[in-house]
Amino acid sequence: MTVRLTLISPAANEALREVRFDDDGPLDAAGIACAEAVASAVGPSPRAYSSPSPRCRRTAEALGLPSEPVDALAGCAMGRWRGQTLAAVAAAEEAAVSAWLSDPAAAPHGGESLRDLRVRVGGWIDELREGSGRVTAVVEPDVIRAATVHALAAPDSMAWRLDVRPLTAVHLSGRAGRWNLRTGEPLGPRQR
């Protein structure tokens, strides 16, 4: 049986709206309302997971998915940049931000590199066994980028070219070594 993995990006919160490196801030009332409004578009899943962040866990709850937080699906560890806006970091550390954006192995913030994130997330995906059936995970946008790059065996730098909007779904089907991709499905009420 083919694995059918649906990766759902969380609803927006203050950090996302401010283009700030996530600091495990909660999902605010507006984000909860948006997630609840599209919950009918998310079918039940026998196996549901989430990034351990409060934003992803709360989005999964609002979508009606009883999910298990998985450390391997955590967003990229951003070290000393955590909680800061990209604009503030770029103003203070222009060369470091440039290195981070151009070299997937760079981690000038003292956290995790883009490559390390892809390897971690890819390892989790590859552990999904044939016969796993349908799996749903509410995960941070950078986790969706890493999973997509891994599944397509694309260069790590391609992650920067993937735009992941809030409350959208990316579908991977197949198994380790061979995945198919269906991208960018916005969540919304099911059409009858």
C-alpha positions, 0 to 999 in steps of 0.5 A, a space after each residue: 500500500 502506498 503512503 499518502 502523506 498530507 502536510 498542512 501548514 499552520 494558520 498564521 500567528 503574530 510571528 508569521 505576520 511579522 516575518 519573525 523567526 518563530 519563538 513558539 508563540 501561540 496561535 492567536 484568535 484570528 488564526 484559530 478562527 481561520 483554521 476552524 473555518 476550513 476544518 471541514 476540508 480536512 478529512 479524518 486521518 488514522 495517523 495524525 502528527 504535528 510539529 511540536 510548536 504551539 502554533 502547529 498543535 493548536 492548528 491541528 486541534 482547530 482542524 479536528 485532527 487529534 495529532 501526536 507532536 513529533 520532534 523530528 517535525 520541529 521547525 528549523 532551530 534558529 539559534 540566537 535569531 529566534 524571536 527576531 524579525 528578519 529585517 532586524 537580523 538582516 540589519 544587524 548581521 547582513 553577511 550572516 543572513 546572506 550566507 544563510 540564504 545562499 549556503 544550505 549548510 550555513 548556520 550563522 545563527 548557531 542553530 540548525 542549517 537548512 541541510 540539517 533540517 532537510 536530513 532530519 525531516 527526510 529521515 522521518 519521511 523515509 521511516 514511513 513504511 509501505 502500508 502506512 496508508 494515509 498520514 496527515 501532519 500539521 507542520 511548520 512551513 520550513 518543514 514542508 519545504 524540507 519534506 518537498 525537497 527531500 521527496 523530489 531529491 532536489 538540491 537543498 537550495 530549492 527550499 528557498 524557492 518554495 512558497 508555503 502559505 498558511 493553511 495549505 496542503 502539500 500531498 506526497 504519495 509513494 514510499 522512500 526513494 520514490 515520491 509523487 507530489 501534489 502541491 499548494 491545495 488551499 484548505 477550504 470548505 468542501 465543494 458539494 
